[in-house]
Amino acid sequence: MKKIARDDVDTLDTQVNDQEADFKPLTAEEAQALRAKSPSVSLWRVIAGQLVVGVLVASAAWGLTGRQNLGWSAGYGALAVVIPAAVFARGLTGKFSSLNPGTAVFGFFLWEMVKMALSLAMLIAAPRLITALSWPAMLVGLVVTMKAAWLAVALTPRRRQ
């Protein structure tokens, strides 16, 4: 095991203290200007964007191949993202989620676990629900819909001052 020299510790302490001295909290006006410049994105807007992309992927799979089962498989993959995300968003926007910071953190982890369990349950149920399920098409629908969250964030209109 490597020993840390006392000079190294002193150097790190000096660097941390210098950074703390450079820190300046924002005023209320500066914080408001920063929020106006970089507005937050609604969870529901992201989920709506994912839903639109999921419908487009399912339509493209069906339209380009002419095979109905590929469209249903891709659509089900998209739903395996959108439905759990909607449940997660609803849980996070509930009245108990913002009582205090501890409740908010607990709620986030709780609803994330619910989202993952629901996604897994939907994937396990897929072969029973979709006739002639195509796993590759379902996974394409799932992955493209999941990645569409970034598209929804990128296309969010900026506020004008």
DOMILO-461131 format. One record per residue (C-alpha): residue in three letters; x, y negated, z. Coordinates in steps of 0.02 Angstrom, whole numbers, plus 50000, padded with zeros to 5 digits. Each point is the difference from the previous one (the first is absolute). Layout:
BEGIN
@residuo->ALA	east->X	north->Y	up->Z
...
//
This chain:
BEGIN
@residuo->MET	east->50000	north->50000	up->50000
@residuo->LYS	east->50066	north->49829	up->49952
@residuo->LYS	east->50024	north->49872	up->50138
@residuo->ILE	east->49946	north->49822	up->49968
@residuo->ALA	east->50132	north->49871	up->50040
@residuo->ARG	east->49957	north->49859	up->50119
@residuo->ASP	east->50050	north->49873	up->49867
@residuo->ASP	east->49871	north->50074	up->49880
@residuo->VAL	east->49863	north->49983	up->50131
@residuo->ASP	east->50051	north->49819	up->50035
@residuo->THR	east->49998	north->49961	up->49813
@residuo->LEU	east->49825	north->50074	up->49981
@residuo->ASP	east->49938	north->49904	up->50152
@residuo->THR	east->50068	north->49839	up->49925
@residuo->GLN	east->49915	north->50035	up->49833
@residuo->VAL	east->49833	north->50036	up->50083
@residuo->ASN	east->50011	north->49843	up->50106
@residuo->ASP	east->50042	north->49896	up->49845
@residuo->GLN	east->49848	north->50070	up->49910
@residuo->GLU	east->49888	north->49964	up->50149
@residuo->ALA	east->50063	north->49821	up->50005
@residuo->ASP	east->49957	north->49980	up->49815
@residuo->PHE	east->49821	north->50061	up->50027
@residuo->LYS	east->49869	north->49863	up->49995
@residuo->PRO	east->49816	north->50041	up->50028
@residuo->LEU	east->49878	north->49934	up->49871
@residuo->THR	east->49885	north->49857	up->50042
@residuo->ALA	east->49814	north->50023	up->49975
@residuo->GLU	east->50007	north->49903	up->49837
@residuo->GLU	east->50147	north->50102	up->49934
@residuo->ALA	east->49912	north->50163	up->50045
@residuo->GLN	east->49841	north->49942	up->49913
@residuo->ALA	east->50100	north->49952	up->49844
@residuo->LEU	east->50086	north->50170	up->50000
@residuo->ARG	east->49831	north->50089	up->50012
@residuo->ALA	east->49930	north->49895	up->49858
@residuo->LYS	east->50151	north->50039	up->49892
@residuo->SER	east->49991	north->50188	up->50033
@residuo->PRO	east->49818	north->50047	up->50035
@residuo->SER	east->49958	north->50170	up->50072
@residuo->VAL	east->49914	north->50127	up->49891
@residuo->SER	east->49834	north->50075	up->50054
@residuo->LEU	east->50001	north->50188	up->50027
@residuo->TRP	east->49834	north->50007	up->49909
@residuo->ARG	east->50074	north->49913	up->49848
@residuo->VAL	east->50139	north->50130	up->49992
@residuo->ILE	east->49875	north->50143	up->50016
@residuo->ALA	east->49890	north->49924	up->49864
@residuo->GLY	east->50154	north->49989	up->49887
@residuo->GLN	east->50040	north->50181	up->50036
@residuo->LEU	east->49822	north->50050	up->49959
@residuo->VAL	east->50007	north->49910	up->49832
@residuo->VAL	east->50166	north->50082	up->49957
@residuo->GLY	east->49932	north->50170	up->50052
@residuo->VAL	east->49849	north->49981	up->49885
@residuo->LEU	east->50116	north->49947	up->49858
@residuo->VAL	east->50115	north->50150	up->50027
@residuo->ALA	east->49853	north->50121	up->50005
@residuo->SER	east->49925	north->49922	up->49844
@residuo->ALA	east->50167	north->50006	up->49910
@residuo->ALA	east->50027	north->50182	up->50047
@residuo->TRP	east->49828	north->50047	up->49937
@residuo->GLY	east->50005	north->49888	up->49845
@residuo->LEU	east->50175	north->50042	up->49941
@residuo->THR	east->49986	north->50188	up->50021
@residuo->GLY	east->49814	north->50024	up->49969
@residuo->ARG	east->49998	north->50120	up->50148
@residuo->GLN	east->49871	north->49957	up->50132
@residuo->ASN	east->50086	north->50100	up->50138
@residuo->LEU	east->50157	north->49892	up->49983
@residuo->GLY	east->49897	north->49842	up->50026
@residuo->TRP	east->49915	north->50072	up->50153
@residuo->SER	east->50165	north->50062	up->50070
@residuo->ALA	east->50085	north->49831	up->49978
@residuo->GLY	east->49848	north->49912	up->50072
@residuo->TYR	east->49999	north->50114	up->50151
@residuo->GLY	east->50186	north->49964	up->50026
@residuo->ALA	east->49959	north->49814	up->49999
@residuo->LEU	east->49859	north->50027	up->50125
@residuo->ALA	east->50121	north->50095	up->50113
@residuo->VAL	east->50091	north->49833	up->50017
@residuo->VAL	east->49856	north->49874	up->49997
@residuo->ILE	east->49880	north->50081	up->50125
@residuo->PRO	east->50130	north->50027	up->50139
@residuo->ALA	east->50068	north->49825	up->49969
@residuo->ALA	east->49824	north->49927	up->50019
@residuo->VAL	east->49975	north->50096	up->50164
@residuo->PHE	east->50171	north->49935	up->50059
@residuo->ALA	east->49956	north->49820	up->49953
@residuo->ARG	east->49831	north->50011	up->50086
@residuo->GLY	east->50082	north->50066	up->50157
@residuo->LEU	east->50130	north->49862	up->50001
@residuo->THR	east->49873	north->49862	up->49975
@residuo->GLY	east->49887	north->50060	up->50140
@residuo->LYS	east->49969	north->49896	up->50156
@residuo->PHE	east->50109	north->50110	up->50113
@residuo->SER	east->50154	north->49990	up->49889
@residuo->SER	east->50047	north->49824	up->50054
@residuo->LEU	east->49960	north->49997	up->50186
@residuo->ASN	east->50185	north->49994	up->50046
@residuo->PRO	east->50166	north->50048	up->49920
@residuo->GLY	east->50003	north->50171	up->50083
@residuo->THR	east->49827	north->50043	up->49936
@residuo->ALA	east->50047	north->49938	up->49826
@residuo->VAL	east->50154	north->50112	up->49993
@residuo->PHE	east->49904	north->50150	up->50067
@residuo->GLY	east->49859	north->49968	up->49877
@residuo->PHE	east->50122	north->49988	up->49854
@residuo->PHE	east->50078	north->50168	up->50040
@residuo->LEU	east->49832	north->50081	up->50037
@residuo->TRP	east->49922	north->49944	up->49836
@residuo->GLU	east->50158	north->50046	up->49903
@residuo->MET	east->49986	north->50177	up->50069
@residuo->VAL	east->49816	north->50005	up->49954
@residuo->LYS	east->50046	north->49941	up->49824
@residuo->MET	east->50132	north->50135	up->49979
@residuo->ALA	east->49886	north->50137	up->50068
@residuo->LEU	east->49858	north->49946	up->49884
@residuo->SER	east->50118	north->49996	up->49850
@residuo->LEU	east->50064	north->50174	up->50041
@residuo->ALA	east->49823	north->50066	up->50024
@residuo->MET	east->49947	north->49929	up->49833
@residuo->LEU	east->50149	north->50081	up->49912
@residuo->ILE	east->49964	north->50168	up->50082
@residuo->ALA	east->49816	north->49988	up->49949
@residuo->ALA	east->50040	north->49952	up->49820
@residuo->PRO	east->50000	north->50177	up->49924
@residuo->ARG	east->49827	north->50033	up->50074
@residuo->LEU	east->49926	north->49834	up->49943
@residuo->ILE	east->50073	north->49978	up->49825
@residuo->THR	east->49963	north->50132	up->49869
@residuo->ALA	east->50157	north->50049	up->49903
@residuo->LEU	east->50108	north->49884	up->50105
@residuo->SER	east->50160	north->49941	up->49917
@residuo->TRP	east->50128	north->49971	up->50137
@residuo->PRO	east->50116	north->49897	up->49888
@residuo->ALA	east->49857	north->49884	up->49948
@residuo->MET	east->49943	north->49984	up->50181
@residuo->LEU	east->50176	north->49958	up->50057
@residuo->VAL	east->50019	north->49870	up->49861
@residuo->GLY	east->49837	north->49919	up->50056
@residuo->LEU	east->50058	north->50004	up->50181
@residuo->VAL	east->50174	north->49928	up->49969
@residuo->VAL	east->49947	north->49865	up->49877
@residuo->THR	east->49859	north->49944	up->50114
@residuo->MET	east->50116	north->49998	up->50150
@residuo->LYS	east->50129	north->49894	up->49907
@residuo->ALA	east->49863	north->49881	up->49941
@residuo->ALA	east->50003	north->49920	up->50173
@residuo->TRP	east->50157	north->49907	up->49945
@residuo->LEU	east->49912	north->49940	up->49844
@residuo->ALA	east->49857	north->49930	up->50103
@residuo->VAL	east->50124	north->49907	up->50110
@residuo->ALA	east->50097	north->49934	up->49851
@residuo->LEU	east->49843	north->49937	up->49912
@residuo->THR	east->49933	north->49907	up->50151
@residuo->PRO	east->49973	north->49818	up->49950
@residuo->ARG	east->50106	north->49872	up->50091
@residuo->ARG	east->49915	north->49857	up->50090
@residuo->ARG	east->50026	north->49828	up->49925
@residuo->GLN	east->50045	north->49853	up->50109
//
